[in-house]
Amino acid sequence: MSQGVSVEAGDRVVVAASVLLPDVGSIAGTGSSVLMKIEYYDTYDGEFQGAGFLGQTQITVADGTTPTGDWTAHQIDDVAPVGAAEARLVFVFAKVGGPNGVVRIDGVSFGVAEPLAGDCNGDGVVDAAD
């Protein structure tokens, strides 16, 4: 699953989602995982790892060690790189052997956010460099 938004270099891009592994039938105890990624492209609708692919930021939101039965919140707060025209949210289910498993994803928000107050150099972090 993926969804893209238009961005410019230096834009603050934020994605948040909640993830649940059900008590029965989930990927718990398997080698499978789910990644939440923001991919950046120099044109809208660019090809993953093609010439217009500028990079990505990703986190693992669920894997075989994730506790079952509880919703967990996850967030990526990133800065669009130089040359970016599109930021694309992608969820990747990486199945490793064994049976299929269920991962529930809900409450997803994705878009360009207001800059952080005090982030004078636009790097997405408020620190001494500002």
C-alpha positions as CSV (number, residue, x, y, z in Angstrom):
1,M,0.0,0.0,0.0
2,S,1.3,3.5,-0.8
3,Q,0.2,7.1,-0.9
4,G,2.1,10.1,-2.2
5,V,2.1,13.9,-1.4
6,S,3.8,16.8,-3.1
7,V,6.8,18.2,-1.2
8,E,9.7,20.6,-1.6
9,A,13.2,20.3,-0.2
10,G,13.2,21.1,3.5
11,D,9.5,20.3,4.1
12,R,8.8,18.5,7.3
13,V,7.0,15.2,6.4
14,V,5.3,13.3,9.2
15,V,3.5,9.9,9.2
16,A,1.8,8.3,12.2
17,A,0.0,5.0,12.4
18,S,-1.2,2.5,15.0
19,V,-0.4,-1.2,14.6
20,L,-2.0,-4.3,16.3
21,L,-1.0,-7.9,16.2
22,P,-4.1,-9.9,17.0
23,D,-3.7,-12.7,19.7
24,V,-4.5,-15.4,17.1
25,G,-3.2,-15.6,13.5
26,S,-0.7,-12.8,13.6
27,I,3.0,-12.7,12.6
28,A,4.0,-13.1,16.3
29,G,6.7,-15.7,16.5
30,T,7.5,-15.6,12.8
31,G,10.4,-14.1,10.9
32,S,8.0,-11.7,9.1
33,S,7.9,-8.0,9.6
34,V,6.1,-4.8,8.5
35,L,7.9,-1.7,7.6
36,M,6.5,1.9,7.4
37,K,8.5,4.0,5.0
38,I,8.7,7.5,3.5
39,E,10.2,7.3,0.1
40,Y,11.4,10.5,-1.8
41,Y,11.3,11.1,-5.5
42,D,12.4,14.0,-7.8
43,T,9.2,13.6,-9.8
44,Y,5.6,12.6,-8.9
45,D,5.0,8.9,-9.5
46,G,8.7,8.0,-9.7
47,E,9.9,4.4,-9.8
48,F,11.2,2.8,-6.6
49,Q,15.0,2.7,-6.8
50,G,14.8,4.2,-10.3
51,A,16.7,7.3,-11.5
52,G,14.3,9.7,-9.7
53,F,14.5,7.8,-6.3
54,L,16.2,10.1,-3.8
55,G,16.1,7.9,-0.7
56,Q,13.9,6.7,2.1
57,T,13.4,6.7,5.9
58,Q,11.9,3.6,7.4
59,I,11.1,1.9,10.7
60,T,9.9,-1.6,11.6
61,V,6.4,-1.3,13.1
62,A,5.8,-5.0,13.7
63,D,7.7,-8.2,13.6
64,G,7.7,-11.6,15.3
65,T,8.7,-10.2,18.6
66,T,5.9,-7.5,18.8
67,P,3.5,-8.2,21.7
68,T,0.0,-9.2,20.6
69,G,-3.3,-7.7,21.7
70,D,-2.3,-4.1,22.1
71,W,-2.3,-1.2,19.7
72,T,1.1,0.5,19.4
73,A,1.7,4.0,18.0
74,H,4.5,4.6,15.5
75,Q,5.7,7.8,13.9
76,I,8.3,9.1,11.4
77,D,9.1,12.8,11.5
78,D,11.5,13.5,8.6
79,V,12.7,16.3,6.3
80,A,12.3,16.1,2.5
81,P,15.8,16.1,0.8
82,V,17.1,18.5,-1.8
83,G,15.3,17.9,-5.2
84,A,12.3,16.1,-3.7
85,A,8.9,16.6,-5.5
86,E,7.1,13.6,-3.9
87,A,7.1,11.9,-0.5
88,R,5.4,8.5,-0.6
89,L,4.1,6.6,2.4
90,V,4.6,2.9,1.9
91,F,3.8,-0.1,4.2
92,V,5.8,-3.2,3.3
93,F,4.9,-6.7,4.5
94,A,8.1,-8.7,4.5
95,K,7.1,-12.4,4.7
96,V,9.8,-14.8,5.7
97,G,8.8,-18.5,5.3
98,G,6.1,-20.0,7.4
99,P,2.4,-19.3,7.3
100,N,0.8,-15.9,6.5
101,G,0.0,-13.7,9.4
102,V,-2.2,-10.7,10.2
103,V,-1.1,-7.2,11.1
104,R,-3.7,-4.5,11.5
105,I,-2.9,-0.9,10.7
106,D,-5.2,2.0,11.6
107,G,-5.3,5.7,12.4
108,V,-2.8,6.6,9.6
109,S,-2.0,10.2,9.0
110,F,0.5,11.4,6.5
111,G,1.5,14.8,5.1
112,V,3.6,17.9,5.2
113,A,3.6,19.4,8.7
114,E,4.4,22.9,10.0
115,P,8.1,23.4,10.6
116,L,9.3,22.9,14.2
117,A,9.4,26.1,16.2
118,G,13.1,27.2,16.6
119,D,14.4,25.0,13.7
120,C,16.1,28.0,12.0
121,N,18.3,25.8,9.7
122,G,15.4,23.6,8.5
123,D,17.0,20.3,9.3
124,G,14.0,19.0,11.4
125,V,15.9,19.2,14.7
126,V,16.0,22.1,17.2
127,D,19.6,22.1,18.5
128,A,22.6,24.3,19.0
129,A,23.1,24.6,15.2
130,D,20.0,26.7,15.0
